[in-house]
Amino acid sequence: MNKELFENLSLISSFIAVIPLLLAIFNLKKLSKIQTKLVYILVIVLVVESISSILWNQKINNLPLYHFYTVIEFLLIINIFMTALSGVFSKLFFLIVSIVFIVFAIVNTLFFQDLYTFNSNATSVLGILVIFFALSYFYALLKEMKYNALETNPMFWISSGFLIYFSSNLILFYINNSLFKGSTEASYLVWGLHAIINIVLTIFYTIAIWVKPKEQLH
């Protein structure tokens, strides 16, 4: 993948979150609890990506930003699953997981991967946890005796997007620091694929905002 294609994909990936956000604004009064929590994620994504792009264009290391973003992203995602999986896991469980992850992320930054290094350890753990919660959600759906219209269930689209995104990027997050340092053709290819997967995730977000639940679903 050449540099020009990589930059175009990165630009689209960074600002495509505007689409579901605009859709959310037009339907603000009709959003469910889950959809509203998704909006918080979209706002943070857009803010972080905007700052990251500015730093990148100024040739300033933007990796410190992602150390903080990883923790914020995790808390926002687990907040969604806390609602969707309230009948599966207790609030205490989510609280313990949150505290353990935050401590891990801080320790990782202080002793293993400093602010100017990609925090692949924390993002890998984040990915594993989100995959676990997404699979738990689908398992909970299978156990439900009543029929739910999945195509109108925002959480179904959100969990599907999470599962595709974090499963696809798990290896990338883990091996990034050791194999893809600097601006090489390999790094453009890998991060270009990451941008594509991020665009796919945002499409799932858009569908999750667009659908109108027929009933208050998990």
N, C-alpha and C positions, 0 to 999 in steps of 0.2 A: 504494500500500500504506500503510495507516494504521500509526501507532506501535504500537498494541496487537498487531496481527498480526505486525509485525516483531519485537517483543520475545518473543512466544511462539515464533516460528520460531527466533530466536537462542538461546532457552533450550533448546529441543529439540536444536538443532545442537551446542550446547556440551557437553551431557551424554549424548548418545546413544551415545558411545563406551563407556559403562558396559556396554552390552549385549554387544558382542563380547569385552570384557574378562572379564565374568562367564563367558561361554561358554569362554573360554580357560582360566580357573581350573579349571572342571569337567573340562576335557580336557587339563590341563597335561602329563601324562606321555605323551600321545599326539601332541603337537604336533610337526610336522616342523621342520626348521631354518628354513625360510622363514616358517612360521607363528610361530615363536618371535621372529624378528626383527620381525614385524609387531606383536607384543605390545608391544615397546619403543616403537614409534611411537604405539600407542594410549595407553600410559601417559603419554607426554610430552604428547600432545594433551589428555588429560583434565586433567593438572596445569596446563598453560598456559591452557586455557579456563576452568578454575576461578579461577585468579588473575586472568585478564582480566575475568571477570564481577564479581569482588569490587571490582576497581579501578573498573570502569564504574559500579557501583552507588554507589561512594564519590565519583563524579565526578572521578576521578583519571585522567589521560591514560595509557592502557594501551599506546600504540604502542611505547614503548621495549622492552616485553616481546617484541614480534614481531620486532624487529631481531635479537635473540638466537635466538628460536625458528626463524626462517628458516634460519639456519646449522645448527642442531641437526637440524631436519627434513630438510634436504638430506643431511646425513651419514648419517642413519638410512635414508633412501630409497636412497641410493647403496650402502649396505651390503647392502640386499636385492638390488639389481641386480648387485652384485659376485658374489653367489652364483649368481643366475639366469643371468647372462651370462658366467660364467667361461670358457666355451668360445668366446666371441666377442671379448671385450676382455681385455687383460692387467691384472693388479693395478696395474702402473705407470700405465696409462692412467687408471684410476679415481683413483689417488693424485694425478696431475697435475690432473685435472678438479676434484678436491676442493680442492686447494691454490689453484688459480686462482679458484674460486668464493668461497672464504673471504676471499682478498685483495680480490676485487671487492666483496664485501659490506661489508668494513671500510672500504675507500676510499669507497664510496657513503655510508656513515654519517658518515664524518669530513668529507667535502667536498661532498656533493650533497644527501642527505636525512638530516637529523639525527635523533636519537633520538625527537624529538617529532613527526616527520613519517612518514606511512605509507611504508615502504620499497618502493615499487612497482617500482623498478629491479631490486632484488635478487629480489623475488618473480616478476617477469616472466622473468628469466634462469633462475630455479629452474624455472618452469613449462616453458620451452623445453627445458631439459635433461632433465626427467622425461619429457616427451612423446617426446624423442629415444630415451631408453632403453626406454620402453614399446613404441615402434614397432620398435626393434631386437629386443626380446624376441619380438614377434609374427612378425617376419621369420625369427628363428631357429627358431620353431615350424614355420613353413611349410617350412623347409629340412630338417626332420627326416624321415627316411625311415620311421621306425617310428611306429605309431599310439599316441597318448596320449589318455586319456580327459580331455578338457579340463574337463568339469564337476566332476571331482574333483581338479583341479590348482589349488592355492591361488594360485600365481603368475599364473595366467591371470586369476583374479578380481581380484587386486591390480592387475595391469597395466591391466585394463579400467577399474577404478575410477580409477586415476591418469589415464588417457587422457581419460576423460569430465570429471573434475574440473578438471584443469589446462587442458585445451582450452577449457572453458566459462568459466573464470575469467581466462584470459590477458589479454583485453581489459580486464576489470574492474581487474586489478592495475595495468595500465599507465596507465589514464586516471583512476583514482580521485582523485589529488591535484588534478588540473586541473579536473574537472567536478563532483565531489560533495563539497564542503567543508561541514561542519556537518550539523545534523540537519534535512534537507529531505525532502520527499516523494520526490524522485528518489533520494536516498541510501538511504531506507528501502526503496524498490523494489529497487535494485541489491543492497544487502546482504541483503535478504530472499531474493532469488534465489540469492545466494551461500550463504545458510544452507540452502536447499533442496538445492543441489548438494552441499553438505557432508554432508547427511543421506543422499543417494544414495551418496556415497563410503563412508560408514560401513556402509551396507547391503552393499556389495561386500566391505568388510572382514569383516563378520559371516559372510558366505558363505565367505570365504577361511579363516576360523577354523573354521567348522563342517564343511567337507568333509574327508573322510578319503582322502588319496592312496593309490591302489592300489599305487603304486610310488614310489620316490624320484625325483620329477620335478624339473626345473630350477626 
